[in-house]
Amino acid sequence: MTTKMTRRTFLKGAAAAAAAVSLSGLLTGCGGDQELPDNAVQLGVFNVSIYGLNVDQGTELGGDAGAITGTVKIRFSDSGSSMQAVPYQGMFNATVSGSKLTQVAPTGRLVVSDALLGKPFATKEVTLKLSFPDEDTRKAYQSVKYRALLKDSLDQIFATEYKNMKDCIESKVFGIGLESYTVGSNDFYIGYGASRNKMITLDTGHFHPTESVADKVSSLLLYVPELMLHVSRPVRWDSDHVTIMDDPTMELFSEIVRCGALDRVHYGLDYFDASINRIGAYVIGSRAAQKCMTRALLEPIAKLREYEANGQGFQRLALLEEEKALPWNAVWDMFCLKNNVPVGEDFIAEIEKYEAEVTSKR
């Protein structure tokens, strides 16, 4: 069955997605060299269509270059001559990432003889093979394929809606064994989320160590309805150490409050550390996140914005620095007292007691 390959349908299946590099440049020569309206082109007296494109991972061409393979259907569309012939060489070509692919097959000449007179729609199928110059070019070609597959898969998953459920999508900078290429990159998921009105998940461990996750909040909230946070503590990579009250976490919660987005952001803690008491780790991380929020809510935002609006940069910076020493911890202690939970470091003794009386006896 012929697979139609318009630009509209490139992304609808694995075979079509493999051809996502512009097909308009794939069929040239023999009077063709025009943009393809579908998957066919008129080359002189021949109507040529191409389908079933895939990427050959084999090494038969030498090295790991591989090739694009497919099937070409050639139909003789003119009965006005007793003999029509055209060389296959150079009939098909494509360029990927600036590198030209080499036509390996078909070879020889396409000949339509007297035997086909009176049969203007006689067809012939041949195998197409275009080899990549190197492995890197093949990988660049395939990167479109896998992201197109992911896009199509997500569309199918989200086609069914469920009540009382909010869909989140989440990117990752890299994965173990996927260091060179991650399909669900940040660029992919931001584009998908914005175009599909989905909730974006920001995992603080899924970005480059020098990247500010807090800075993404105000940008994303302009284009997506809500955000989901996975608050973690990456140590050089997505190590999921216990969340603490460090600068990135404080800045993240401050940005949420500054954006007036308390009702548009959901919070989840994402960490594990088997080297310390699990309950202690849970409590430390939970209290750290709550402290960051408490401090953010107490920030003198109105005054800071007044300084900003008046161009008073010195005053704004001075207040930001003094803010760090404001007694927000007194408010935190009162919050703990009102909710009947340990104040300050008193929780340490509580956890040690629980460990001695309960977890150590399991």
C-alpha positions in Angstrom: 0.0 0.0 0.0 1.3 3.4 -1.0 2.0 5.7 2.0 1.0 9.3 1.3 3.7 11.7 2.5 2.4 15.2 2.4 3.8 17.6 4.9 0.6 17.3 6.8 0.9 13.5 7.2 4.7 13.2 7.8 4.2 12.8 11.5 1.5 10.1 11.5 3.5 7.0 11.5 7.0 5.5 11.9 7.6 5.0 8.2 6.3 8.5 7.3 8.2 10.1 10.2 11.4 8.6 8.9 11.0 10.8 5.9 10.5 14.0 7.8 13.5 15.6 6.1 12.0 17.6 3.3 10.8 15.2 0.6 10.6 18.1 -1.8 14.3 17.7 -2.4 14.2 13.9 -2.7 13.1 13.5 -6.3 15.0 15.5 -8.8 16.4 15.1 -12.3 14.8 14.1 -15.6 12.9 17.4 -15.9 11.5 17.1 -12.4 13.1 19.3 -9.7 9.8 20.7 -8.6 8.3 20.6 -5.1 6.3 17.5 -4.4 2.6 18.2 -3.9 2.2 14.7 -2.4 4.5 11.7 -2.7 4.8 11.8 -6.5 6.5 13.9 -9.2 6.4 14.0 -12.9 9.9 13.2 -14.4 9.6 13.6 -18.2 7.2 10.9 -19.4 7.3 9.1 -16.1 5.2 9.5 -13.0 7.3 8.6 -10.0 6.0 8.0 -6.4 8.0 7.0 -3.4 6.8 5.3 -0.2 7.8 3.0 2.6 10.8 5.1 3.6 12.8 3.8 6.5 16.3 4.1 7.9 18.6 1.1 7.4 20.8 0.6 10.5 22.9 -2.1 8.9 26.6 -1.7 8.0 26.5 -3.2 4.5 27.6 0.1 3.1 30.7 0.2 5.3 31.0 1.6 8.8 27.9 2.6 10.6 26.6 5.1 8.1 23.4 3.2 7.1 21.0 4.4 4.5 17.5 5.6 3.8 15.6 2.8 2.0 12.3 2.7 0.4 10.3 1.7 -2.7 9.9 3.7 -5.9 6.9 3.1 -8.2 7.5 4.3 -11.7 4.6 4.6 -14.1 4.9 5.3 -17.8 2.5 8.1 -18.6 3.0 8.7 -22.3 2.2 6.4 -25.2 3.5 8.7 -27.9 6.9 7.0 -28.4 8.1 3.5 -29.1 11.0 3.7 -26.8 11.6 5.8 -23.6 14.8 5.4 -21.5 16.3 7.3 -18.7 19.3 6.5 -16.4 18.6 5.9 -12.8 21.9 7.5 -11.8 21.3 10.9 -10.1 17.5 10.5 -10.3 17.1 10.6 -6.6 18.9 12.7 -4.0 18.5 14.2 -0.6 20.4 16.5 1.7 20.4 16.0 5.5 22.0 18.6 7.8 23.9 20.0 4.9 25.3 16.7 3.8 24.3 15.1 0.5 23.3 11.5 0.5 24.6 9.1 -2.2 22.2 7.1 -4.4 23.2 3.4 -4.2 20.1 2.0 -5.8 18.5 1.8 -8.3 21.2 1.4 -10.9 21.3 1.1 -14.7 18.6 2.5 -16.9 14.8 2.6 -16.8 13.6 1.5 -20.2 10.0 1.4 -21.6 10.0 -0.6 -24.9 7.6 -1.2 -27.7 6.0 -4.0 -25.6 4.3 -1.3 -23.5 2.7 0.6 -26.4 -1.0 0.9 -25.8 -0.4 0.5 -22.1 0.3 4.1 -20.9 -0.1 3.3 -17.2 2.3 0.3 -17.0 4.2 0.5 -13.8 7.5 -0.8 -12.4 8.7 -0.9 -8.8 12.4 -0.6 -7.8 14.2 -0.4 -4.5 15.6 3.0 -3.4 18.6 3.3 -1.2 20.3 6.6 -0.3 23.4 6.2 1.9 24.5 8.6 4.6 28.0 10.0 4.4 28.6 9.2 8.1 26.9 8.1 11.3 26.4 11.6 12.6 24.4 12.6 9.6 22.1 9.6 10.1 21.6 10.4 13.7 20.6 14.0 12.8 18.1 12.6 10.3 16.6 10.2 12.9 16.2 12.8 15.6 13.1 14.1 13.9 11.7 10.5 13.6 11.7 9.8 17.3 10.3 13.1 18.4 7.6 12.8 15.8 6.8 9.4 17.2 6.7 10.8 20.7 4.4 13.6 19.6 2.0 11.2 17.9 2.0 8.9 20.9 1.2 11.7 23.3 -1.6 12.9 21.0 -3.1 9.4 21.1 -2.7 9.1 24.9 -4.3 12.5 25.6 -7.1 11.9 23.1 -9.0 10.2 25.9 -9.9 12.7 28.6 -10.5 11.7 32.2 -12.5 13.7 34.8 -10.6 14.9 37.9 -7.3 14.4 36.3 -4.7 17.0 35.1 -2.2 16.0 32.5 1.5 16.9 33.1 4.4 16.5 30.8 8.0 16.6 31.9 11.4 17.0 30.2 14.8 15.8 31.0 18.2 17.1 30.1 19.6 13.6 29.6 19.2 10.0 30.8 21.6 7.2 31.6 22.5 5.7 28.3 20.9 8.6 26.5 23.6 11.2 27.1 23.9 12.2 23.5 20.3 12.5 22.6 17.1 12.7 24.7 13.8 12.6 22.7 11.7 14.3 25.4 14.0 17.4 25.7 12.9 20.7 27.3 12.4 22.3 23.9 10.1 19.4 22.8 7.9 19.4 25.9 7.6 23.2 26.2 6.5 23.3 22.5 4.1 20.4 23.0 2.7 21.8 26.3 2.1 25.2 24.9 0.5 23.9 21.7 -1.7 21.4 23.6 -2.5 23.6 26.7 -1.0 21.0 29.0 0.6 21.4 32.4 4.4 21.6 32.3 6.4 19.8 35.0 9.6 21.4 36.2 11.9 19.0 37.9 14.7 21.0 39.5 17.1 18.2 38.8 16.4 18.0 35.1 18.3 21.0 33.9 21.9 22.1 33.6 23.4 22.9 37.0 23.9 26.5 36.1 20.4 26.9 34.7 17.8 28.8 36.8 14.5 26.9 37.1 13.0 29.8 38.9 13.5 32.0 35.8 11.3 29.6 33.8 8.2 30.1 35.9 7.2 33.6 34.7 7.8 32.6 31.0 5.9 29.4 31.1 2.9 30.8 33.0 2.3 33.1 30.0 1.6 30.1 27.7 0.4 27.1 29.8 -2.4 27.0 32.3 -0.5 25.6 35.3 2.8 24.2 36.4 3.8 21.2 38.4 7.0 21.2 40.5 9.3 18.4 41.4 11.4 20.0 44.0 14.7 18.2 44.4 18.4 19.0 45.0 20.7 18.0 42.1 24.4 17.6 42.9 26.0 18.0 39.5 23.3 15.8 37.9 19.8 14.6 38.7 20.9 12.9 41.9 17.7 13.7 43.9 19.4 14.6 47.1 17.2 15.8 50.0 15.7 19.3 49.4 17.2 22.0 51.6 16.7 25.7 51.9 19.3 26.6 49.3 19.4 29.6 47.0 17.8 27.8 43.9 14.9 26.6 46.0 14.3 29.9 47.8 14.4 31.7 44.4 11.9 29.2 42.9 9.3 29.8 45.6 9.9 33.6 45.6 9.3 33.7 41.8 6.0 31.8 42.2 4.8 34.4 44.8 6.1 37.3 42.7 4.1 36.0 39.8 0.9 35.8 41.9 0.7 32.1 40.8 -0.1 30.3 44.1 -3.3 28.9 42.6 -1.5 27.8 39.3 1.4 25.9 40.7 1.3 22.4 42.2 4.1 21.1 44.4 5.8 17.8 44.8 9.0 16.8 46.5 11.2 14.6 44.5 14.2 13.2 46.4 15.6 10.1 48.1 18.7 9.4 50.1 19.3 6.0 51.5 22.3 7.1 53.4 20.3 8.8 56.1 17.1 8.1 58.1 14.3 8.0 55.6 11.8 9.7 57.9 14.4 12.4 58.8 15.0 13.0 55.1 11.3 13.3 54.4 10.8 15.8 57.3 13.9 17.9 56.4 12.8 18.3 52.8 9.2 19.0 53.6 10.1 21.7 56.2 12.7 23.2 53.9 10.1 23.7 51.1 7.7 25.2 53.6 10.3 27.5 54.9 11.1 28.7 51.4 7.4 29.4 50.8 7.1 31.2 54.2 10.0 33.5 53.4 8.7 34.2 49.9 5.3 35.2 51.3 6.9 37.6 53.7 9.0 39.4 51.0 8.2 43.2 50.8 7.1 42.8 47.2 5.2 46.1 47.0 8.2 48.2 48.0 10.6 46.3 45.8 8.3 46.9 42.8 8.0 50.6 43.7 11.8 50.9 43.6 11.9 49.0 40.3 9.3 51.2 38.7 11.1 54.4 39.8 14.5 53.2 38.6 15.9 53.1 42.1 18.3 50.2 41.6 20.4 50.9 44.7 17.4 51.0 47.0 16.0 47.8 45.5 19.2 45.9 45.9 19.7 47.2 49.4 16.2 46.0 50.5 16.8 42.6 48.8 19.9 42.2 51.0 18.3 43.4 54.2 15.4 41.1 53.5 17.7 38.1 54.0 18.1 39.0 57.7 14.5 39.7 58.4 13.0 37.5 61.2 10.9 35.3 58.9 11.9 32.4 61.1 9.8 33.8 64.0 6.8 33.5 61.7 7.8 29.9 60.8 8.1 29.0 64.5 4.6 30.4 65.2 3.3 28.5 62.2 4.7 25.2 63.7 3.3 26.0 67.2 -0.2 26.7 65.8 -0.1 23.4 63.9 1.1 21.4 66.9 4.4 20.3 65.3 7.9 20.5 66.7 9.6 23.9 66.6 13.2 24.3 65.5 15.3 21.3 65.9 12.9 19.5 68.3 11.9 17.2 65.5 15.3 15.5 65.6 14.5 13.9 69.0 11.0 12.9 67.8 12.4 11.1 64.9 15.1 9.4 67.0 12.4 8.2 69.4 10.3 6.8 66.5 13.3 5.0 65.1 14.1 3.4 68.5 10.5 2.4 69.2 9.1 1.5 65.8 11.3 1.3 62.7 14.2 -0.6 64.4 11.8 -3.4 65.5 10.4 -4.0 62.0 
